[in-house]
Amino acid sequence: MHITIVYEGKIPVKIYGGTGRDIWYLGEELTKRGHKVTYLVAEGSISPFADVNFLDKSRDINAQIPAGTDIVNIHYPPKQPINKPHMVSIHGNTNNPEIIFPINTHFVSKNHAERFGSEAFIYNGMNWDDYPKPNLNMPRKGFHFLGNAAWKVKNLKAAMKIARRNKTSLDVLGGYRFNFKMGMRFTFDPKIRFHGMVGNDVKAAAIQQSNGLIFPVLWNEPMGLAIIESLFYGSPVFGTPYGALPELVTESVGFLSNSLTELVDATAIAGEYNNKICHEYALERFNAKRMCDKYLEYFEMILNGKKLNEKAPQLIEKQESKYLPFEY
């Protein structure tokens, strides 16, 4: 089968970008199984295992899809009809109920899909061999925050409060001490260490020495690459029960609450979690092979004339508040 994967960003992703990692490992796994993959992506992209064509957003996308393509997998809402059989992969949120997605659209978690009236979803899966091997026997201290700290929905504010209440340190992976975008934020606490946007090596070194991920998001998280990466390095997850978190974070690998006090109490006993169980859970459940299996299942359905959804997905309920509730 010849699959063309369309994405507006650049690959490979070195630092930040969940969707870029997702399509990289998908294409890599498809190629291992004997399929031909062509990426239609941003200029400057390269791949050792697939053909790469540069996407020109000013041109008709149909004219850019290679001849011989059996199915197109586009990772953003298409702005025009796609002439070939295709599947749309949605990775993010929208709060606009007027947006109607194509009938063959899937999402990245069960909750993500249900919020758009769909049952079609595929969890992100990583090629864990591409990550530095975790040392689960390292002594652990403090906690970490992983995500774009400039996004207020990621709630770095609460993560810092939780660490301070426990009189412990917090490594912020994905943020800067001086942040002018967040209303001139200056954080001088020496126990709050900012590492900026980090690659796999720095990320691995910090997480495998952490007692856990503090992830008190204030939105419906679609999937959360930060969750599965932290679990892979043996770190339990302490977050809010929003979006995909309840289906990803079981009692054996973390704790969920929208109460600051309850999260403080839970992180205080983080050492009771089994790092090996956390690691094996991520390794077995969120890997590229399982992700690829589901993509191929959906591709076959579409090529056989079946639809992924009974009706075109559309946001069921608009969120009126800017942020979901959190008790400070």
Secondary structure by P-SEA (a helix, b strand, c coil): cbbbbbbccccccccccaaaaaaaaaaaaaaaabbbbbbbcccccccccbbbbbbcccccccccccccccbbbbcccccccccccbbbbbcccccccccccccccccccaaaaaaacccbbbcccccccccccccccccccccccccccccccccaaaaaaaaaaacbbbbbcccccccccccccccccccccccccccaaaaaaaaaacccccccccccccccaaaaaaaaabbbbbbccccccccccccccccccccaaaaaaaaaacccccaaaaaaaaaccccaaaaaaaaaaaaaaaaacccccccccccccccccccccccc
